[in-house]
Amino acid sequence: MKLQFVQNSWGGPKELPAGFSVQEQLATGGVLWIPDLTALDSTWILPICIGAINLVIVEIVALQKVGMSRFQTGVTHFVRGISVLMIPIAATVPSSLVLYWFCSSFMGLSQNLLLRSPRFRQFCRIPLTKGDSDTPYKDLFAAFYAKYISRK
């Protein structure tokens, strides 16, 4: 009853056309190297990309923080672990779900990077704060380089 009410008020499809189930459409309407979206991604490309993108998002936020408390450091390590754990989890679910997670993570990363741009923030009339940099991408790269590459 409740589902029918939501379906009617939302304006979603009342019934699927004869002969076209969602499962059939996902099984035959693949994308890129995945011909069957109901099957697992045997190449592990999308699961690894999901883990990598989520890890990049965590690192971008972590590089921005200076002098994190012990609790913040613990939470950051926990979220890093979840990002890595998402790889085998994503390898065990249908490719359609993994593709959705990939698109969602990619959009999150894109928004995270785009909202750092002073020009974009000015265009959208998002006020700058005193902690914002004029060169956020250079600063991010420099912090990444200092933390992970130039360790001596």
C-alpha positions as CSV (number, residue, x, y, z in Angstrom):
1,M,0.0,0.0,0.0
2,K,2.7,2.5,1.0
3,L,4.9,1.6,-2.0
4,Q,1.9,2.1,-4.3
5,F,1.2,5.5,-2.8
6,V,4.9,6.6,-3.2
7,Q,5.0,5.2,-6.7
8,N,1.8,7.1,-7.7
9,S,2.8,10.3,-6.0
10,W,6.3,10.2,-7.4
11,G,5.2,9.7,-10.9
12,G,7.3,6.7,-11.5
13,P,6.4,3.9,-13.9
14,K,3.3,2.1,-12.9
15,E,4.3,-1.1,-14.7
16,L,7.0,-2.1,-17.0
17,P,6.3,-2.6,-20.7
18,A,5.5,-6.3,-21.5
19,G,8.7,-8.3,-22.1
20,F,11.1,-5.8,-20.6
21,S,12.1,-6.5,-17.0
22,V,14.8,-4.4,-15.3
23,Q,16.9,-7.5,-14.9
24,E,16.8,-8.2,-18.6
25,Q,17.7,-4.6,-19.5
26,L,20.7,-4.6,-17.1
27,A,21.8,-8.0,-18.4
28,T,21.8,-7.0,-22.1
29,G,22.5,-3.2,-21.8
30,G,26.1,-3.2,-20.7
31,V,28.5,-0.3,-20.7
32,L,32.2,0.0,-21.7
33,W,33.9,-3.3,-20.9
34,I,31.0,-4.7,-18.8
35,P,28.5,-6.3,-21.2
36,D,26.3,-7.6,-18.3
37,L,25.5,-5.1,-15.5
38,T,24.0,-7.9,-13.3
39,A,27.3,-9.8,-13.3
40,L,30.5,-9.0,-11.3
41,D,33.2,-6.9,-12.7
42,S,35.8,-9.6,-13.4
43,T,38.5,-7.1,-14.3
44,W,38.2,-5.3,-10.9
45,I,38.7,-2.0,-12.7
46,L,35.7,-0.3,-11.1
47,P,36.2,-1.6,-7.6
48,I,39.8,-0.4,-7.6
49,C,38.7,2.9,-9.0
50,I,36.1,3.3,-6.2
51,G,38.7,2.6,-3.6
52,A,41.3,4.9,-5.1
53,I,38.8,7.8,-5.6
54,N,37.5,7.5,-2.0
55,L,41.1,7.3,-0.7
56,V,42.0,10.5,-2.7
57,I,39.0,12.3,-1.2
58,V,40.1,11.3,2.3
59,E,43.7,12.4,1.6
60,I,42.5,15.8,0.2
61,V,40.6,16.4,3.5
62,A,43.5,15.1,5.6
63,L,46.1,17.2,3.9
64,Q,44.0,20.3,4.6
65,K,44.1,19.6,8.3
66,V,47.1,20.8,10.4
67,G,47.6,19.5,13.9
68,M,44.8,17.0,14.0
69,S,43.8,15.6,17.4
70,R,44.3,12.0,18.2
71,F,40.6,11.3,17.7
72,Q,40.7,13.0,14.2
73,T,43.7,11.0,13.2
74,G,42.0,7.8,14.3
75,V,38.9,8.7,12.3
76,T,41.0,9.5,9.3
77,H,42.8,6.1,9.5
78,F,39.4,4.4,10.0
79,V,38.0,6.1,6.8
80,R,41.1,5.2,4.9
81,G,40.6,1.6,5.9
82,I,36.9,1.7,4.8
83,S,38.1,3.1,1.4
84,V,40.5,0.2,1.0
85,L,37.8,-2.3,2.2
86,M,35.4,-1.0,-0.4
87,I,37.5,-2.7,-3.1
88,P,36.7,-6.3,-2.2
89,I,33.2,-5.4,-1.3
90,A,32.6,-3.7,-4.6
91,A,34.0,-6.8,-6.4
92,T,31.3,-9.0,-4.9
93,V,28.2,-7.0,-5.9
94,P,26.6,-6.5,-9.4
95,S,28.4,-4.1,-11.8
96,S,25.4,-1.8,-11.9
97,L,25.7,-1.0,-8.2
98,V,29.5,-0.6,-8.6
99,L,29.0,1.7,-11.5
100,Y,26.6,3.8,-9.4
101,W,29.1,3.9,-6.5
102,F,31.9,4.9,-9.0
103,C,29.8,7.7,-10.5
104,S,28.8,8.9,-7.0
105,S,32.5,8.9,-5.7
106,F,33.7,10.6,-8.9
107,M,31.1,13.4,-8.5
108,G,32.1,13.8,-4.9
109,L,35.8,14.2,-5.9
110,S,34.8,16.6,-8.7
111,Q,32.8,18.7,-6.3
112,N,35.5,18.7,-3.7
113,L,38.1,19.9,-6.2
114,L,35.7,22.4,-8.0
115,L,34.7,24.0,-4.7
116,R,38.3,24.8,-4.0
117,S,38.6,27.0,-7.0
118,P,38.5,30.7,-6.1
119,R,37.1,31.6,-9.6
120,F,34.3,29.1,-9.3
121,R,33.5,30.2,-5.7
122,Q,33.4,33.8,-6.9
123,F,31.2,32.9,-9.9
124,C,28.7,31.1,-7.5
125,R,29.0,33.9,-5.0
126,I,30.3,31.6,-2.3
127,P,32.1,33.8,0.2
128,L,35.8,33.1,0.7
129,T,37.0,32.5,4.2
130,K,40.3,33.6,5.7
131,G,41.6,30.0,5.4
132,D,41.1,29.8,1.7
133,S,44.1,30.0,-0.6
134,D,44.5,31.8,-3.9
135,T,46.3,28.8,-5.3
136,P,44.5,25.8,-3.7
137,Y,45.6,23.2,-6.3
138,K,49.3,24.1,-6.0
139,D,49.0,24.1,-2.2
140,L,47.3,20.6,-2.3
141,F,50.0,19.3,-4.6
142,A,52.7,20.8,-2.5
143,A,51.2,19.2,0.7
144,F,50.9,15.8,-1.1
145,Y,54.5,16.0,-2.3
146,A,55.8,17.0,1.1
147,K,53.9,14.3,2.9
148,Y,54.3,11.3,0.6
149,I,57.1,11.9,-2.0
150,S,59.9,14.0,-0.4
151,R,60.2,11.9,2.7
152,K,63.8,11.9,3.7
